[in-house]
């Protein structure tokens, strides 16, 4: 499911803050920076 559909659904459910997308210049890859920030903020993840 494209992120736009997920965001639209989450916004309708009033939980739009539970999804995010990270944009960066470069080829397709797992950048990770935004991912780890999301995990820390939303799940209380401590990381390494």
Buried (B, 14 or more C-beta within 10 A) or exposed (E): EEEEEBBEEBEEEEEBEEBBEEEEEEEEEEEEEEEEBBEEEEEEEEEE
